[in-house]
Amino acid sequence: MMLTALILICSLASTPDLSDCRQSNAYTIYVPGQFANPATCFMHGQAYLAEAPIGELGQDERVKVACMRSKRLRSSFRCSLSSTAEPGNTPARRPRSRR
């Protein structure tokens, strides 16, 4: 079972409880690579977040690192090249939630 790390940026206005922050209601950044176990996946997700220029977070935004089975991710959500982020290639600005 291979895992893919996701960095989710959620608005507290739409998801006041961070545990409700999911790929369907967040701005999602895909971490390159696949990982064999959850610990490695989370570690790489956190390291990627530390290096990625995601821009400034708004007062009502929070970040969450999540890991999903790569096979499930591919079958449930088709990601295009424009939605995949890589270090140094991440958009400096991302869509803002409506306040």
QUIFENDA-V414656 format. One record per residue. N is the residue number from 0. RES is the residue in three letters. PHI is phi as a letter, one per 20 degrees, with the letter a starting at -180 (999 if undefined). NEAR is the number of other C-alpha atoms within 8 Angstrom. Layout:
n:res:phi:near
N:RES:PHI:NEAR
N:RES:PHI:NEAR
This chain:
n:res:phi:near
0:MET:999:5
1:MET:d:10
2:LEU:d:14
3:THR:d:16
4:ALA:e:16
5:LEU:c:13
6:ILE:d:14
7:LEU:d:15
8:ILE:d:11
9:CYS:d:15
10:SER:e:12
11:LEU:f:11
12:ALA:f:7
13:SER:e:7
14:THR:c:10
15:PRO:f:8
16:ASP:e:7
17:LEU:g:10
18:SER:f:5
19:ASP:e:7
20:CYS:f:12
21:ARG:c:8
22:GLN:g:8
23:SER:f:4
24:ASN:c:8
25:ALA:c:11
26:TYR:f:10
27:THR:d:10
28:ILE:d:10
29:TYR:e:12
30:VAL:e:14
31:PRO:f:8
32:GLY:o:5
33:GLN:c:10
34:PHE:c:10
35:ALA:e:9
36:ASN:c:8
37:PRO:g:9
38:ALA:f:6
39:THR:f:9
40:CYS:g:15
41:PHE:f:12
42:MET:f:8
43:HIS:f:10
44:GLY:f:14
45:GLN:f:9
46:ALA:f:8
47:TYR:f:10
48:LEU:f:9
49:ALA:f:6
50:GLU:e:7
51:ALA:f:10
52:PRO:e:9
53:ILE:e:10
54:GLY:n:7
55:GLU:e:4
56:LEU:e:7
57:GLY:f:5
58:GLN:f:4
59:ASP:d:8
60:GLU:d:10
61:ARG:c:10
62:VAL:d:8
63:LYS:c:10
64:VAL:e:11
65:ALA:c:10
66:CYS:c:11
67:MET:c:10
68:ARG:f:10
69:SER:g:11
70:LYS:f:7
71:ARG:f:8
72:LEU:f:11
73:ARG:f:9
74:SER:e:7
75:SER:e:6
76:PHE:b:6
77:ARG:e:7
78:CYS:d:7
79:SER:e:6
80:LEU:f:5
81:SER:f:5
82:SER:e:9
83:THR:e:10
84:ALA:d:12
85:GLU:c:10
86:PRO:g:9
87:GLY:n:6
88:ASN:d:6
89:THR:f:10
90:PRO:f:8
91:ALA:f:7
92:ARG:d:6
93:ARG:c:8
94:PRO:g:5
95:ARG:e:4
96:SER:f:5
97:ARG:f:3
98:ARG:d:3
